């Protein structure tokens, strides 16, 4: 493990977790208070509190000052099990196509927009999105995550009831089909939000409990409900994951349940018109079932919401290897045919920018510290969604630092996701659009190589580009200087790639904002060389 920088003593502040410094230039000493996370806001009645993982402090004590942080990562993912086909031709570009997975995971060129927020059901949402598809396509988004389409007890769609009834608060089935057709015409993949962990019953059954479904086209009884929660008197098997207490939890081990869900998803993909799938609350049932449903309907892209609590001590702990390993384990259970939202990166990144602790953004191996640093082709990075932000605000990213956040995820490996509210914000939209265009020009994909140039208290900087080894799948820091690449920084300390000639190149700042900047190599751009040596402190 790298040596750590000692924090100067203060009378009022408790000891902070030591920051990794060796191997990164100009590591600064730092001091600060790593307070426990603020209490979460009360969850609405329709969404019980245990639905959202609360960031409660762990019992582990933070490392003492002036000691080496001993890390023993449990990175058990076996990269050699993933096969690749090198140098596949596509539009005169060469890229790595991963064998044996979904096509849009294989190429790694996706940029997603979450196309709704928590209040979207109050509007004519399907028609609203349809009108904006031209702008969405022009911005560079390749897929749009849409809200749950089925009949639901709650208008937001996350308490589904009659799964085959596609008239919802967002619009009628015919309007949905029209939207999906328009998505295809604009070459924007429509992604289904599949809420499969739980289902609100239509009738009472055994024990006078709400545990039966009649006249729905997917009629189940008590046998389809897991047996742990007495409120629903389920007669099925024990849960295969965490339990959601707001509705009957579905027994995914039952053959009839599996058959009906597979048929439902095939119908939504091949008849209704969806092309990708997002699994809601995927902690609630075994990853093997998500993998089975993916194989049954064969979407172009699949992602799971494996939202688990990060490791906390006297604050957010530096070592989050156990957290990201649990995401890896879930994907392994799917058979590797799913991606997952990178909650590890979200938690670390928002802590780093909020507290000025940019040293958090590198792990002891020199890789990004989130899930994206372990398995980038399966990491879907994001800053906010309808749960964490919007009007719920369960775990919001610092609003004043959103520019820095997008400068990070839109320049890094993984599949970045932009929240609809942020893209429509008049201040943020211009920066997001610029960053997407830079990503596209530099050929950044989910599996791009990254070399972290600096990670100190005041600044984080990285060089990102095409891996030299075209056959490598997984984290790489060896960048091909013969292809376009970018450099980026976030934080308020000065840094410029021209000071050390990163990649043996000269660099031009192509986009910047408060606390962030992004450069492109002048070897691949026609720009004025006179301005290349300006230091951007942002």
N, C-alpha and C positions, 0 to 999 in steps of 0.2 A: 504494500500500500504506500502511496506517496506521502511524503512528510507534510505536515500541516503548518499553517501560519498561526502564530499565537495572537490572541486578542488582548489589547491593553486593558489593564484592570480598571474598573469603574466602581464607584461606591454604590450606585443604584442598580446597575444592570447585573442580572445573573449570568453565569457562564453560558457561552453559546457553543454549539457544535463546531468542532474544528473544521476548517475549510481546506480541501486539497489544494496544494500549490505547486509542488515540484513538477517539473516538465512543462509548466506554463509560465511564460515570461511575466515579469513584473507583478508577481503575486503580492497583493497588498494585505497587511494585517487589518483586522476589522473588529468592531465591537457592536453589539446590539442585543436586543431582547427578543428571544424566540418565544413569544407568548403562545399559550394554547389557542387553538382556533376559536373564533367567535361562535357563539351559539347559533344554530341554524334557525331560520324563521319557522314559525308554526306551519305545519303542512295542512293543506285544506282537508276537510273531512273526507272527501272522495278519494284521497290518497293517504293511506295510513303512514305514520312516521317511519316505520321500519322499511318502507319502500325505498327510502333514500339513505345510503350509507352515511352515517354521521361521523365526521372527523374527530373522534374522541381520542384523547391522549393515551398512548400506550404506557405500560409500566416500566419500559426501559429508560434508563437515565441517559442523558446526552453525554458524549465523550468529554473528559476533562480537558482543560486547556493545556497546551504545550505537550501534547502526546500525539503519537502517530495514530491515525484512525485505521484500525485493523478491519479490513473488509474481506469476507470470504464469500464471494458471490456464488449463488446456486443456479448458475445459468445452464440448465440441463437440456436445452433445445439442441437436437442433433442436426446440424446443418447438412451433414453429409447424406442424410436421408432424402433431401430435396434434389431432384434432378433438374438440369437445365439443358436447353438446346441453344448452343451459342450461335450468334451471328445470323439471326433470322431477318430476312429482308422485308421492309415495309416502307413504302413511299420513299425509296432511296435512302432510308435511314437504317442503321443497323442497331439492334438492341437485343437484350437477352429475353427470351421467352421461356418462362418456367413451365415445365412439363407436369401434367397431371393436376392442374388446378383450373379455376374459372378464368375465362379469357381476359377480363379486365383486371384481375389480380396478376395474371401472368405478365402483362406488358408493363404494368406499373405507371401508366400515364394519366391516372385519374385525378380530377379535382372536383370535389363534391360541394354542393351547397345544400344546407338544410333549408328546405323551402317552406317553412312555416314557423310560427312561434306559439306560445301557450294561448294566445287570444285569437288565433287565426279563424277558429270556428265561428266567430261572431260576424264574419264577413262572407261574402260570396267568393270563397277561397279558390276553388278550382278555376273559376273564370279569371280571378285576379292573377293567378300564376300563369295561366295561358297567355294573358296579355303581355307578360314580362319575359316569355321564353326567348324572344329575339335578343333582348339585352343580356339574358343569362348565357346564351350561346356565344354572343359576341365577347363577353368578358372572359371566356375560356373555360367555363365549367363544363364538365363532361357528364355529370349525373346530378340528379336532384332527388333528395330524400323527401318524400311526401308523407303527410300525416296518415294515421291508421284509417282505412277506408270503410270499415264495417260498422254496422249498427252498434251503438255503445250506450251503456247506462249513463255515462258522463260524456258531455259533448266533445271533449278533447279527443276521445277515441280510445283511451287506455283502460276502459272497463268494458271490453267487447262482450257482445251477447249473441246476436244472430250473425254469425260470421259470413254467411252467404248473402246477406242483405247489405248491399253497397249504397244504400241511401243513408247518408250521415249528415251531421251538422256542417260539414264542409261542402256538401252538394249532393246531387242525385247521381245514380249510377251512370246514366247516359252522359252527364257532364263530365264525370270522371273518365269515362272511356274516350271522350273527345279530347280531354287534356292529355291522356296518355298517347293518343295518336299524334297529337301536336308535338309532344316531347320527342317522339321518334323522328318526326319530320325535321326537327331542329337538331337532331343527333345529340340529344341530351337524354341519358338513360334514366327512366323513372324508377325509383327505388321504393319498394313496398315496406311499410312499417308493420311487421308481423308481431302482434301481441298474442303469444301462444302460451305463456306461463299460467295464465288464469283466465277465467271466463265467467261472466255473471249469468246465473241461471234464469230461465223463463218461468219455471214452476217449482213448487215445493215438492219434495219427495220424502224419502226415509227420514224419520225423526222430526217431521214437519220443518225440515230445513230446505233452504234454497239450493238444490243440488240436482235438478233435472232440466233437460232441454227438450221441448216438444214443438213440432211444426217449424223447425229451423233449417231443415235440409242437412243438418249435422246433429241428430238427436241422440243425446247421451243420457245416462243415469248416474246414480251414486257410484257405480263402478268406475266412472271416468274421473273421480275426484280423489286426490291423495288423502290418506287416512289420519293425518296428524292433527288437523284443526277440528275440534268438536263443534265449532260453529256451523260446519257444513256437513257433518256426519258422512264423510266420504268413505266409500268401501273399496277404494283402490289400493295400490301399493304405497309404500312410504315415499316421501319426496326424494328426488334425486338431486336437489339443490336447496338453496335458501327459499324460505316460504314468504309469500305475500299474503297478508292477513285481510286484505280488503275485498277478496272475492274467492270463490272456490279455485283451488290450485289443481291444474290438470295432471292426471297420471299419464305421463308420456311413455311408460313401459307397456301400456295396454295396446294390443295389436289393432283393435278397432280405432282407437284414438290416432295411432300412427297412420293407418290407412286413410282416415278421413282428412287429416291434416295434409298428407301428401297430395290427395285429390284436390283439396282446396287450393293449395299453392300452385299445382299444375294449371288449374283453371285461371287463377289470377295472372300467371305468367303467359300462358299460351292462348288464352281467350280474351281476358280483360285487357291485358297489354302492359303489365309491369315487366321490368327487365332485370331488376336487382332486388335484394331483400336485406332488411335490417331486422335483427332479432332483438325485440325489446326484453328487458329484464332477463338476460340470458344466464344469469347466476341461478335462476330458479329451477332449471332442469338441466340434465346432463348434456354436455357438449356433443355427445354421440348422437343425440336426437336432432340437434340442429344440423349436424353433418348429414344425417339420413334425409332430412327434408330438402337440403340443398341438392343432394344427388337425385332426389325424386323430381324436382322441378327444373333443375339445370339453369339457374339464372346466370347472368354475365358477371355479377358481383354479389358478394355477401359479406355482411359485417355484423358482429355481435356487440351488445351493450353489456360488457362484463365490468360493472361498476362496483369496485371493492374499496374498502377504506384503506388509505395509505398508512404508513408506519409513523406514529407520533410518539414523542417522549416529552421533553420540555417544550416541544414545538415539532415542526416537521423534521423527521430524521433525514440525514444525508443519504443513508443507505436504503434504497427502495427496491433492492433486488428481489426480495421475497414477493413484493407486490406485483412487479412485472412478470415474475415467474408464474404466478397464478394465471395471468392472461395467456402466457405461452401454453400452460397446461390445458386451458380450456380449448384453445385452437387445436392442439394436438388431439384432443378427444373428438373434434369434428372431422378428423382426418386431414387437417391442413387445408380444407377447402373454404375456410372463412377467414376474414380479417377481424380485427377488434378495435374498438375505440380506445385510444391511448390515454386512459385516465391517469397513468403514472406521469406522463409528460405534462398534462394539464396541471396537476397538483404541484409538481416541482417548478414549472415555468412561472406560474402565477405567484408562488412564494418568492422566487428569485427576483422578479421585476418589482414586486410590491415592497420588498425589504432591502433592495440593493444588495442581494447576495448571489451575484452571477456566478460565483464559484460552484454553485450547486449544479450548473449545467454541463458537467463532465463527470463521468464515473471513473473509478480508479484505473480502468483499462484505456482511458482516453476516448471513450465513445459517449454519445448522448446518454443521459442517465435514465431516460424513460424506456417504455417498451420499444420505441423506435430504435433504440440502441442495441436491442437484442435481435429483433426480427423485423427489419424495416419494411419488407414487402407485405407484412401482415398488420402493420400499424396504421390506423386511421387517426391522424392527429386533429385536434380541435381545441378551441378556446372556450366555447360556450354552446349550450343547446337549450331546448325548451324547459328542461328541468333545472339546470344549474344557473341559468340566467333568465331572460324574458321577464315576466311578472312574478315568477315563483322565487327566483333569487336564492336557490338552495345552496349554491357553491359558486358564486360569481367570480369571474376574472376581473382584476382591477380595471375599472373603466378607463382611467387615465393612461393605462399602459397597454391598451388593446393594439395600438400601432406596433409596439415592440413585439407583442405576441404574434401578430400576423407576419412580421418580418422574420420571425423564427420559423413558424410552421410552413410558410409558403416558400421558403428557400431550402428547407431541409428534406431529407429522405422521409419516407412514409407517404400516405395518401392524405393530403390536407383537406379539411372541411371548414367552410365558412358559414357562419350563422347568418340567416336571412336578415335579421335586424341590423347587423353590422354592415352588410353589403348595401343596405338601403340608407344607411346613415350618410348624410351629405359630407361629413368630414372624413369618415373612414373609407368610403367607396372608392375615391380616387387612389388612395394608397393601396387598397386591396387589388384594384384593377392593374396598377403598375407592377405590383409584386407578382401577380399571375403571369403577366407578359414576360417579365424577366425569367421566371421559372420555365416558361415555354421556350424562350430564345436560347437559354442555356441547357436545355434538354434534361432538366432535373426530373427524376422519376422516383418512385417509391424506394428503389434500391440504389440510389446514387451514393457515391463515396463522399465521406466528410472527414476533413482534418480540422480538429479544433485548435485554433491558433492561440487563443487566450481565454482564460476563465478565472477572473479575479473578483474581488468584492464589487468593483466598479464597472467592469466591462466583460462582455462575452463576444468572441469573434470566431468565425469559422470560414473555411474554404470548402466549397461543395461543387462536385462535378461528376463526370463519368469515371467509373472505376477503370484502372489500368487493366485489370484482369476481367475480361468480358464474361468469363464463366463463373465468376464468384457470386454467390447468393448469400446475403447477410451483410453485417457491418463491415465497411472497408474504409481505410483512410488514405489509400494509395490512388491519387487522382491523375487521370490522363491529361497532361498539359497540352496535348495536341488537339483537344476538343474544347468547346466553350465551357466555361465554369463561372462561378460567382464567388464573391466574398461578401460577408455581412457582419454587422456588429449591432449589438444592443447594449444599452447602458450609457452612462454620462461621462465616463472617462474617455480620453482621446485614444483612437486607434485608426490606423490606415494600412491597407495592404501594400501601399507603395513604399512605406518605410523599410520593410524587409524584403520587398519584391517577392511576395508570395507567389509560388508557382513560376518563378523566374519571368514574371510578366509585369507590365504596367497596367494600371487599373483606372477606370473612370466611374465615378459615383453616378449611378443612374436613377436612384430614388432615395429619398431620406425624409425623416420626420422627427418629431420630438423623441429623442432617445434611440434612434435607429438609423441605419444607412446600409445600402446595398450597392456593390460595385460589380461591373462586368470587365472581363479581360479585354484590353485594347487589341490583343492579337486577333480578336474576332469581331471587332466593331469599328465602324468608320466614324471616329470622333476626333475632336480637337485635342491634340496631345498637350497643348499649353496648359490645360486645366487639370492635368492628371496628378500633379503632385500636391494639390491642395489637401490638407488634412481635414477630414470631416469628424467633428466632435459631436455633432447632432445634440 
